[in-house]
Amino acid sequence: MKEQKIWHAGVLGMTFSVEEGRITIFRSTLETLGWPSHYRFLYNPQMNQIAVQACKAGDVGAHRMGKLNEFSSCEIKCVAFVRMVYKDAHWNKRRSYRMIGNPFPEQRLVSFQIQDA
């Protein structure tokens, strides 16, 4: 039986939903990154890791932080990336997945283990 995760406002998190092609970065994750104006995703399928990193506008892979939703989370439409992660992780397309992150302040990133989703 899988260990039950406890979710609260302080948990660094991110969700993936293939049906909507959406990634949601939690408020707590954005706070840890210092509310960046730009971010990028780092993906390592061999290590089963995804990271969100604060970056500058000119950095490779940089995206401008979009408008925050009513929960101060950021919702990102990135259909191709979401589909790739679902395929690589062998996730069920009828489900959305939530991951708990680990902060790495010196690199301005939060890392997520895909297999823990």
C-alpha positions in Angstrom: 0.0 0.0 0.0 1.3 3.4 -0.9 2.1 5.9 1.8 -0.5 8.5 2.3 0.8 12.0 1.6 -0.3 14.9 3.9 -1.1 18.1 1.9 -1.1 21.5 3.5 -0.3 25.1 2.4 3.4 24.8 3.1 4.0 21.7 0.9 6.1 22.5 -2.2 4.0 21.0 -5.0 3.2 20.8 -8.6 0.4 18.9 -10.5 0.1 17.6 -14.0 -3.1 17.0 -15.9 -2.8 15.5 -19.4 -6.5 16.0 -20.2 -6.1 19.7 -20.0 -2.4 19.8 -20.9 -1.9 21.7 -17.7 0.8 22.1 -15.1 0.0 23.9 -11.8 2.9 25.2 -9.7 1.7 25.7 -6.1 2.0 29.0 -4.3 4.4 27.5 -1.8 6.7 26.5 -4.7 6.6 30.0 -6.2 7.3 31.5 -2.7 10.4 29.2 -2.4 11.6 30.4 -5.8 11.1 34.0 -4.7 8.1 34.8 -6.9 10.2 34.8 -10.1 9.2 36.7 -13.2 10.6 33.9 -15.4 11.0 30.2 -14.9 12.1 27.1 -16.8 11.4 23.4 -16.5 14.4 21.0 -16.2 13.5 17.4 -17.1 15.7 14.3 -16.6 13.8 11.2 -17.6 16.7 8.9 -16.7 16.7 10.2 -13.1 12.8 10.5 -13.0 13.1 14.1 -12.0 11.4 17.4 -13.0 12.5 20.7 -11.6 11.1 24.2 -11.8 13.9 26.8 -11.7 13.7 30.6 -11.4 15.7 32.2 -14.2 16.2 35.4 -16.3 14.3 36.2 -19.5 17.3 35.5 -21.7 18.1 32.1 -20.2 17.6 29.0 -22.3 14.1 27.6 -21.9 12.9 30.7 -20.0 9.1 31.3 -19.8 7.4 34.4 -18.4 5.4 33.7 -15.3 1.8 33.9 -16.2 -1.1 35.4 -14.3 -1.7 33.7 -10.9 -5.1 32.0 -10.2 -7.3 32.7 -7.2 -5.0 30.5 -5.0 -1.9 32.4 -6.1 -0.8 29.3 -8.0 0.5 29.4 -11.6 -1.3 27.3 -14.3 0.7 26.6 -17.4 -0.6 25.1 -20.6 2.1 23.0 -22.1 0.5 20.1 -23.9 3.6 18.6 -25.5 5.6 18.6 -22.3 2.8 17.2 -20.2 2.2 14.4 -22.8 5.9 13.5 -22.9 6.1 13.2 -19.1 2.9 11.1 -19.0 4.3 8.8 -21.7 7.8 8.5 -20.1 6.3 7.9 -16.6 3.7 5.5 -17.8 1.0 7.5 -16.0 -2.7 6.8 -16.5 -4.2 9.4 -18.8 -7.5 9.5 -16.9 -5.7 10.8 -13.7 -3.9 13.9 -12.7 -0.7 13.7 -10.7 0.6 15.7 -7.8 4.2 15.7 -6.6 6.0 17.0 -3.5 9.1 19.1 -4.2 12.5 19.4 -2.5 14.0 22.9 -2.5 17.5 23.7 -3.7 17.8 27.4 -2.8 21.4 27.8 -4.0 20.2 26.8 -7.5 16.9 28.6 -7.2 15.0 25.4 -8.0 12.5 22.9 -6.6 13.0 19.3 -7.7 10.2 16.7 -8.0 10.6 12.9 -8.1 8.2 11.6 -10.8 7.8 8.1 -9.3 6.5 9.7 -6.0 3.6 11.3 -7.8 
